[in-house]
Amino acid sequence: MDFENVTHVQRAQAQVGTSLNGVWRLDALIGLGGMAAVYAATHRRGHRVAIKLLHPERARDRSERARFLREKAIAQTVDHPGVAAVIADDVTEDGVPFLVMELLEGETLLQRWKAQRGPLPAAEVLSLSEQILEVLTAAHARGVVHRDLKPDNIFLTRDRGVKILDFGIARLGVPSGQTSLVGLRAMGTPAYMPPEQARARWDLVDARTDLWALGATMFSLLTDRYVQEAPTVNELFFLRMTCPIPSLARIAPSMVPAVVRVVDRALEFAQADRWPDARSMLAAVRQAHAALALPRSTLVPPPRSTLVPPPRSALAPARDVRDRGALDERSQSGRLQARGSRASSLSPPRSLSTIPCARSTIPRAP
């Protein structure tokens, strides 16, 4: 496991071998995040589980405790085999909440990607995406939006099934007006965060937010690159809030057009231009999967009418640099030259809606 915070790792490792409330023995540290540590554990009667233990400093915050414990209610609400089951919740003798969950055997999608040391096969990415979308279809139908979908929150079981993990920042139902600082900041993972979430516009976050995150995940797995990159987190947020993502065809010109269409539409800047729901995207993924089996000579690019940028929404920036013309290289190259080179630094604009987008670099992902 690659952990950045040495102090958290040492503290979490020190818990291995101890017992919670005289019932659960913590056998091994199997995961660590910003909110909690996850252990393989054994009940005193012998059955094996996973224990998700909130970090002590988080436990002192009432809102953090409530958000952590809400994962059980969300898992039970979704009630789908593709969501890791939460069996029970409890509190340690020191007053720290923990969740008792099913123990999964396998690896995360992030681990699978790193082991590949390059792009994953398109057929594998589409197969996994189908399973993810089946879970999202069930979750969205019950009013649950995950809001932090990414490769390390997608678990691949030994029989190649998919489990979506960590509904810690998921939203259950329609949010009321938020006035706290928590409601004013962006939560999630910047590399897989869509524009509305980067802007902390929680009133706009909906099912299409999860579809954008899945599109970003597919893009990364298919290209071994992130959709955007910047030297600092603030600059990455700036790019995400103002600049559309380049077409998958620009990075992977040999990709089957049907696959390009799935990913490009999921990554549209404006929510209204994305797949309207998980069920629609699932149907498109299945069609793309079928297209992979066709002879290459029968595959043609989408009609030119589908390559025309859609009308700008209220969220879209004034200049649309989404590289839809990647399938028509000659016409696109002239437009890209006219837009100028990538900005080396970002100066404060008069208005985010009137500045030209910086062309983002897209480096190899670790």
URDACOR-V974234 format. One record per backbone hydrogen bond with DSSP energy under -0.5 kcal/mol. CO is the residue of the C=O (numbers start at 1). NH is the residue of the N-H. E is the energy in kcal/mol with one decimal. If there is no record, write none. Layout:
CO NH E
CO NH E
This chain:
1 3 -0.8
4 6 -1.0
5 9 -2.1
6 10 -2.8
7 11 -2.4
8 12 -2.6
9 13 -2.9
10 14 -1.8
11 15 -0.6
12 15 -1.0
13 16 -1.4
15 18 -2.2
18 26 -2.7
19 21 -0.7
20 23 -2.4
20 24 -1.8
23 25 -0.6
23 44 -1.3
24 20 -2.9
24 26 -0.5
25 27 -0.8
25 42 -2.0
26 17 -3.6
28 30 -0.6
28 40 -2.5
31 38 -3.0
35 55 -2.5
36 33 -2.7
37 53 -3.1
38 30 -2.7
38 31 -1.5
39 51 -2.6
40 27 -2.6
40 28 -1.5
41 49 -2.5
42 25 -2.6
43 46 -2.6
47 43 -3.0
49 41 -3.0
50 52 -0.5
50 101 -3.4
51 39 -2.8
51 53 -0.7
52 54 -0.5
52 99 -2.4
53 37 -2.4
55 58 -0.8
55 59 -1.8
56 60 -0.7
58 61 -1.7
60 62 -0.6
61 65 -2.3
62 66 -2.1
63 67 -2.3
64 68 -2.4
65 69 -2.5
66 70 -1.3
68 71 -1.3
69 72 -1.1
69 73 -0.7
70 74 -2.4
71 75 -2.6
72 76 -2.2
73 77 -1.8
74 78 -2.6
75 79 -2.2
80 83 -2.1
82 164 -3.5
85 87 -0.6
85 102 -2.1
88 100 -3.1
90 98 -2.6
92 95 -2.0
95 97 -0.5
96 92 -2.7
97 54 -1.9
98 90 -2.4
99 52 -2.5
99 101 -0.6
100 87 -2.6
100 88 -1.5
101 50 -2.8
102 104 -0.6
105 158 -1.4
107 156 -3.6
108 112 -2.1
109 113 -2.4
110 114 -2.6
111 115 -2.3
112 116 -1.3
113 117 -1.1
113 118 -0.7
114 117 -0.5
121 125 -2.2
122 126 -2.6
123 127 -2.1
124 128 -2.5
125 129 -2.3
126 130 -2.1
127 131 -1.4
128 132 -2.4
129 133 -2.7
130 134 -1.7
131 135 -1.7
132 136 -2.5
133 137 -2.4
134 138 -1.5
135 139 -2.6
136 140 -3.1
137 141 -1.6
138 142 -0.8
139 142 -1.0
139 144 -2.6
140 143 -1.7
143 145 -0.6
143 173 -2.4
145 171 -2.8
150 153 -1.9
151 109 -1.1
151 110 -1.2
151 154 -1.2
153 155 -0.5
153 165 -3.1
154 109 -2.9
155 157 -0.6
155 163 -2.4
156 107 -2.1
157 160 -2.4
161 157 -2.3
163 155 -3.4
163 165 -0.5
164 84 -1.3
167 170 -1.1
171 145 -2.1
171 173 -0.6
180 184 -0.6
181 184 -0.9
181 185 -0.6
182 185 -0.8
188 190 -0.5
189 192 -2.0
190 193 -1.5
192 194 -0.5
194 197 -0.6
194 198 -2.3
195 199 -1.7
196 201 -2.6
197 200 -1.5
200 202 -1.5
201 204 -2.0
201 205 -0.8
206 209 -1.8
206 210 -0.8
207 211 -1.5
208 212 -1.9
209 213 -1.9
210 214 -2.2
211 215 -2.4
212 216 -2.5
213 217 -2.0
214 218 -2.8
215 219 -2.6
216 220 -2.2
217 221 -2.4
218 222 -2.4
219 223 -1.5
220 224 -2.6
221 120 -3.0
224 365 -2.2
229 361 -0.7
232 236 -2.0
233 237 -2.7
234 238 -2.1
235 239 -2.5
236 240 -2.7
237 241 -2.3
238 242 -1.1
239 242 -0.6
239 243 -3.3
242 244 -0.5
247 250 -1.1
247 251 -0.9
248 252 -2.8
252 255 -2.2
256 259 -1.2
256 260 -1.9
257 261 -2.6
258 262 -1.6
259 263 -2.2
260 264 -3.0
261 265 -2.0
262 266 -1.7
263 267 -1.7
265 268 -1.3
267 245 -0.6
270 273 -1.4
271 274 -1.5
277 281 -1.9
278 282 -2.6
279 283 -1.9
280 284 -1.8
281 285 -2.5
282 286 -2.2
283 287 -1.9
284 288 -2.4
285 289 -2.5
286 290 -2.1
287 291 -2.0
288 292 -1.2
289 293 -0.5
290 293 -1.1
291 294 -1.2
295 298 -1.8
296 299 -1.5
298 300 -0.5
303 306 -1.9
304 307 -1.6
305 308 -0.7
313 316 -0.6
318 320 -0.5
319 321 -0.8
322 324 -2.4
323 326 -1.4
324 327 -0.8
325 328 -2.2
328 332 -1.8
329 333 -2.4
330 334 -1.1
331 335 -1.1
332 336 -2.5
333 337 -1.9
334 338 -1.4
335 339 -1.1
336 340 -0.5
337 340 -0.9
345 347 -0.6
351 354 -1.6
351 355 -0.6
353 318 -0.5
358 360 -0.6
361 229 -0.9
363 226 -1.1
